[in-house]
Amino acid sequence: MFDLLKRLRRSERATDLPAALSGEMPLLARLRPEELDRLQRLAAGFLRRKSVDGAGGLQVSDRMRGLIALQACLPILQLSLDLYSGWHSIILYPDEFRAPFEFSDPAGVIHQGSRDLSGEAWHRGPVILAWSHVEQDARAPEPAANVVIHEMAHKLDLLNGDANGMPPLHREMDPRFWSQVMNAAYDDLALHVERDAEPPIDPYAAHSPDEFFAVVSELFFAWPEVLLETYPEVYRQLLLYFRQDPAFSSFRR
């Protein structure tokens, strides 16, 4: 009986939280009232399906859960919460966390190391986030980045089994044209980085095709005008995939 009451209370909090917190996020000011209502309902469903657990001594509050859920559900606003199936938890650190990684040098030798991250998405595993970055992105008056959207883009990308910068596309979309557009923009950015020229977007996107997709996805929602001006064909492909057009919404930056 006690467990049932706990589940009911959790469900009630999940329903109320997104509506109470959405006004804190300038990122959502673009949304029409009906879109905001749908986002709040998706976020409530997200909180019922996913746990948000603290790490590194962090105590996770309902407010933290609500802000994460709202940001996580923005990419799927016109899609389905089912796209986030197959994994169950978000792990939240107070700040950046150290994670192991491998890299290959020009001779092909594999090296191991560690680096500080603000977010990470595991295939069929949890999403790991740094709360300091999550809150900063959520409350920024003019957001230009969003670590939650970045990691959710990785989760969408991984639905094909590989992180390759191409999530499962809608039936009306052409995978060959997607690849052509994304590869052209990726190569352009990589050339800027290689020549030490001022990159048009975050140079981290030149790290790999999957990171390019994640970076342009967060830019699509956080600062769409920049993406539209810099890589208009990329913007168009994301518009078709996410079924949203944030650069031409009711709000103007």
For each residue, the residues with C-beta under 8 A, 3 or more apart:
1: 4 5
2: 5 6
3: 6 7
4: 1 7 8
5: 1 2 8 9
6: 2 3 9 10
7: 3 4 10 11
8: 4 5 11 12
9: 5 6 12 13
10: 6 7 13 14 47 48
11: 7 8 14 15 48
12: 8 9 15 16
13: 9 10 16 17 47 62
14: 10 11 17 18 44 45 47 48 65 69
15: 11 12 18 44
16: 12 13 19 20
17: 13 14 20 21 43 44 47 62 63 65 66 69
18: 14 15 21 22 39 40 41 43 44 47 66 69 70
19: 16 22 40
20: 16 17 23 66
21: 17 18 24 25 63 66 67 70
22: 18 19 25 28 36 39 40 70
23: 20
24: 21 67 138 139
25: 21 22 28 29 67 70 71 138 139
26: 29 139 140 141 142 143
27: 30 71 74 137 138 140 143 146 221 222
28: 22 25 31 36 39 70 74
29: 25 26 251
30: 27 246 249 250 251
31: 28 35 36 39 77 249 251
32: 35 36 249 250
33: 36 37
34: 37 38
35: 31 32 38 39 77
36: 22 28 31 32 33 39 40
37: 33 34 40 41
38: 34 35 41 42 77
39: 18 22 28 31 35 36 42 43 70 73 74 77
40: 18 19 22 36 37 43 44 70
41: 18 37 38 44 45
42: 38 39 45 46 73 76 77 81
43: 17 18 39 40 46 47 66 69 70 72 73
44: 14 15 17 18 40 41 47 48 69
45: 14 41 42 48 49 81
46: 42 43 49 50 69 72 73 81 84
47: 10 13 14 17 18 43 44 50 52 65 66 69
48: 10 11 14 44 45
49: 45 46 81 84 88
50: 46 47 69 84 88 89 90
51: 88 89 90
52: 47 60 64 65 68 89 90 92
53: 60 89 90 91 92
54: 57 58 59 60 91 92 93
55: 58 91 92 93 97 128
56: 93 94 95 97
57: 54 94
58: 54 55 92 93 94 131
59: 54
60: 52 53 54 64 65 92
61: 64 65
62: 13 17 65 66
63: 17 21 66 67
64: 52 60 61 67 68 92 131 134 135
65: 14 17 47 52 60 61 62 68 69
66: 17 18 20 21 43 47 62 63 69 70
67: 21 24 25 63 64 70 71 134 135 138
68: 52 64 65 71 72 90 92 129 134 148
69: 14 17 18 43 44 46 47 50 65 66 72 73
70: 18 21 22 25 28 39 40 43 66 67 73 74 138
71: 25 27 67 68 74 134 137 138 146 148 149 152
72: 43 46 68 69 75 84 148 149 152
73: 39 42 43 46 69 70 76 77 81
74: 27 28 39 70 71 77 149 221
75: 72 79 149 152 153 156 217 221 242
76: 42 73 79 80 81 83 84 152
77: 31 35 38 39 42 73 74 242 244
78: 242 243 244
79: 75 76 83 242 243
80: 76 83
81: 42 45 46 49 73 76 84
82: 85
83: 76 79 80 155 156 159
84: 46 49 50 72 76 81 87 152 155
85: 82
86: 124
87: 84 122 124 125 126 127 155
88: 49 50 51 126
89: 50 51 52 53 126 127
90: 50 51 52 53 68 126 127 128 129
91: 53 54 55 126 127 128 129
92: 52 53 54 55 58 60 64 68 128 129 130 131 134
93: 54 55 56 58 96 97 128 129 130 131
94: 56 57 58 130 131 132
95: 56 130 131 132
96: 93 116 117 118 130 132 133
97: 55 56 93 116 117 128 130
98: 114 115 116 117
99: 114 115 117 120 128
100: 112 113 114
101: 112 113 114 115
102: 110 111 112 113
103: 110 111 113
104: 108 109 110 111
105: 108 109 111
106:
107:
108: 104 105
109: 104 105
110: 102 103 104
111: 102 103 104 105
112: 100 101 102
113: 100 101 102 103
114: 98 99 100 101
115: 98 99 101
116: 96 97 98
117: 96 97 98 99 120 128 130
118: 96 129 130 132 133 147
119: 127 128 129 130 133 147 148 150 151
120: 99 117 127 128 151
121: 127 128 151 152 154 155 158
122: 87 125 126 127 128
123: 158 161 163
124: 86 87 158
125: 87 122
126: 87 88 89 90 91 122
127: 87 89 90 91 119 120 121 122 151 152 155
128: 55 90 91 92 93 97 99 117 119 120 121 122 151
129: 68 90 91 92 93 118 119 133 134 147 148 151
130: 92 93 94 95 96 97 117 118 119 133 134 147
131: 58 64 92 93 94 95 134 135
132: 94 95 96 118 135 136
133: 96 118 119 129 130 136 137 147
134: 64 67 68 71 92 129 130 131 137 138 147 148
135: 64 67 131 132 138 139
136: 132 133 139 140
137: 27 71 133 134 140 143 145 146 147 148 222
138: 24 25 27 67 70 71 134 135 148
139: 24 25 26 135 136
140: 26 27 136 137 143 144
141: 26
142: 26 223 253
143: 26 27 137 140 146 222 223
144: 140 219 222 223 226
145: 137 150 202 218 219 222
146: 27 71 137 143 149 150 218 221 222
147: 118 119 129 130 133 134 137 150 151 218
148: 68 71 72 119 129 134 137 138 151 152
149: 71 72 74 75 146 152 153 217 218 221 222
150: 119 145 146 147 153 154 214 215 217 218
151: 119 120 121 127 128 129 147 148 154 155 214
152: 71 72 75 76 84 121 127 148 149 155 156
153: 75 149 150 156 157 167 213 214 217 218
154: 121 150 151 157 158 163 210 214
155: 83 84 87 121 127 151 152 158 159
156: 75 83 152 153 159 167
157: 153 154 160 163 164 165 166 167 210 213 214
158: 121 123 124 154 155 161 162 163
159: 83 155 156 167 168
160: 157 164 166 167 168
161: 123 158
162: 158
163: 123 154 157 158 208 210
164: 157 160 209 210
165: 157 182 186 208 209 210 212 213
166: 157 160 169 175 178 179 182 209 213
167: 153 156 157 159 160 213 241
168: 159 160
169: 166 173 174 175 178 241
170: 173 240 241
171:
172: 240
173: 169 170 177 178 237 240 241
174: 169 177 178
175: 166 169 178 179
176: 179 180
177: 173 174 180 181 237
178: 166 169 173 174 175 181 182 237
179: 166 175 176 182 183
180: 176 177 183 184
181: 177 178 184 185 233 234 236 237
182: 165 166 178 179 185 186 209 212 213 234 237
183: 179 180 186 187 209
184: 180 181 187 188 233
185: 181 182 188 189 212 216 231 233 234
186: 165 182 183 189 190 205 206 209 212
187: 183 184 190 191
188: 184 185 191 192 200 231
189: 185 186 192 193 199 200 201 203 205 206 212
190: 186 187 193 194 206
191: 187 188 194 195 197
192: 188 189 195 197 198 199 200 203 206
193: 189 190 196 197 199 203 206
194: 190 191
195: 191 192
196: 193
197: 191 192 193
198: 192
199: 189 192 193 202 203 206
200: 188 189 192 230 231
201: 189 205 215 216 219 226 227 230 231
202: 145 199 205 215 219
203: 189 192 193 199 206
204: 207 211 215
205: 186 189 201 202 211 212 214 215 216
206: 186 189 190 192 193 199 203 211 212
207: 204 211 212
208: 163 165 211 212
209: 164 165 166 182 183 186 212 213
210: 154 157 163 164 165 213 214
211: 204 205 206 207 208 214 215
212: 165 182 185 186 189 205 206 207 208 209 215 216
213: 153 157 165 166 167 182 209 210 216 217
214: 150 151 153 154 157 205 210 211 217 218
215: 150 201 202 204 205 211 212 218 219
216: 185 201 205 212 213 219 220 227 231 234 238
217: 75 149 150 153 213 214 220 221 238 242
218: 145 146 147 149 150 153 214 215 221 222
219: 144 145 201 202 215 216 222 223 224 226 227
220: 216 217 224 227 235 238 242 246
221: 27 74 75 146 149 217 218 224 244 246
222: 27 137 143 144 145 146 149 218 219
223: 142 143 144 219 226 227 253
224: 219 220 221 227 228 235 246 247
225: 228 229 247 253
226: 144 201 219 223 229 230
227: 201 216 219 220 223 224 230 231 234 235 238 247
228: 224 225 232 235 247
229: 225 226 232
230: 200 201 226 227
231: 185 188 200 201 216 227 234 235
232: 228 229 235 236
233: 181 184 185 236 237
234: 181 182 185 216 227 231 237 238
235: 220 224 227 228 231 232 238 239 247
236: 181 232 233 239 240
237: 173 177 178 181 182 233 234 240 241
238: 216 217 220 227 234 235 241 242
239: 235 236 242 243 244 245
240: 170 172 173 236 237 243
241: 167 169 170 173 237 238
242: 75 77 78 79 217 220 238 239
243: 78 79 239 240
244: 77 78 221 239
245: 239 248 249
246: 30 220 221 224 249
247: 224 225 227 228 235
248: 245
249: 30 31 32 245 246
250: 30 32
251: 29 30 31
252:
253: 142 223 225
